[in-house]
Amino acid sequence: MSTAPPAPAELPAEGTDGPAVLARMVANRHDDADWRNGRIFGLIFHPDDEELEELLADVSREYLAENALNPVRFPSLARMERETADMVAGLLHGTPGAGGLTSGGTESIFMSVLVARETARKKGIAEPVLVTAVTAHPAFAKACHLLDMRQIRVSVDEGYRLDVEAMRAAVGPDTAMVVASAPCYPYGVMDPVTEVAAIALEAGVLCHVDACLGGMMLPFWERLGEPVPPWDFRVEGVTSISADLHKYGYAFKGASVLLHRDVAQYRTQWWFDDGAWGGGLYGSPTAAGTRPAPPIAGAWAALRHLGEAGYVRQAAKVRDATRRLMAGVEAIDGLTITSTPDLCVFQFGSDVLDMDVVAEALADRGWFPNRQPGGLHLMVSPYHLKVADEFLVALAEAVEVARDGGTSDAAPAVYGAARPTGGSSS
Ligand SMILES: Cc1ncc(COP(=O)(O)O)c(C=O)c1O
């Protein structure tokens, strides 16, 4: 039986006092994912750090209204953006002053593709091409769509890593940039950055490393003594890197860093208008015009609050939780981990069980791993160390439901979705 769609919202004739608005807002959250108890494995990177959460709440209050569009009006924001980008550049062995913040991974990727297009056009390439693995994040396809570029997606090997020979064969005279993921989202494996960058060097094209997911984890993974294949600016030929602060940087949403190998390349990211429109000279390094202050200030605050030692401690928790989860999954008859992940993100599936049934039985128990076409996907946060065992008990039960022949009427897997959304706030 289908229910009638809710009436479209209308602006109320009269306003309502703040507490009542807030109460209604809170009531509207009844079907939101329970991230605080670690029940989801995507969208949120739960640091399990109450002091950090308080700090970020204070930061957003402090910078409630400021705008990073004009660095002259709020120089404190310009300084924090510079310092934040430079702190990350230091971690990634990059160049100070050669990058800045964006609103997230998708915008960092968009701007990196724009730089590639502009660089290629200067070389006389009329229709510049981007070459990525098939596992590259859809943000590259979106950027190509918006920037009217062609993307060639090359295959991956049996370990889900970019196939170097396929990339070499795909690179041609119109190639603007090649891309490697560190790691890719679906399988959590690193593409062979050294080989991809060597192809770029040989062809004289740019090489972007998408470390949106891994950029704020890999440096600390390395400090923990874990094996980390070369991926950052220490690799000759890597010309830009995206690294999200709103993922394993534990800042709140709206903060990513796009770093270039040198300042000259960073300048290509900037758009300048001459002022003929009547409003004055306009210069901007991002897709957005007005830029909210809290993500910039929050990213700066998170880096300062945690410091290197804090990030290493968080990385250790994530590593331990990942190990426990992987061992627990492998111990359940019928489940296999799809790849050998390099970090803390992985997919598991089954040749014998219907994973949609497993997902639904887990949902019935209040757990929401990400659903992918090949199985279930976990992106592990520090908090998950506390609940890994509980999740594994629920998973074992869910597998038994599937083994007993449960059925599913689940919709196709949706990226990052923990549960269906919809309805009205009334
Ligand atoms: C590897 C990778 N690249 C890019 C992105 C896009 O980041 P955002 O969702 O912040 O735009 C993601 C998001 O999960 C990602 O995992």
The ligand as a Gaussian input file, in Angstrom:
#p B3LYP/6-31G(d) Opt

LIG

0 1
 C       38.838000       7.828000      -2.605000
 C       37.833000       8.938000      -2.522000
 N       37.956000      10.004000      -3.318000
 C       37.076000      11.025000      -3.274000
 C       36.010000      11.009000      -2.428000
 C       35.007000      12.137000      -2.451000
 O       35.002000      12.838000      -1.249000
 P       33.755000      13.772000      -0.811000
 O       32.620000      12.854000      -0.543000
 O       34.290000      14.479000       0.380000
 O       33.453000      14.700000      -1.928000
 C       35.837000       9.906000      -1.573000
 C       34.712000       9.829000      -0.645000
 O       34.520000       8.877000       0.060000
 C       36.775000       8.847000      -1.631000
 O       36.640000       7.762000      -0.842000

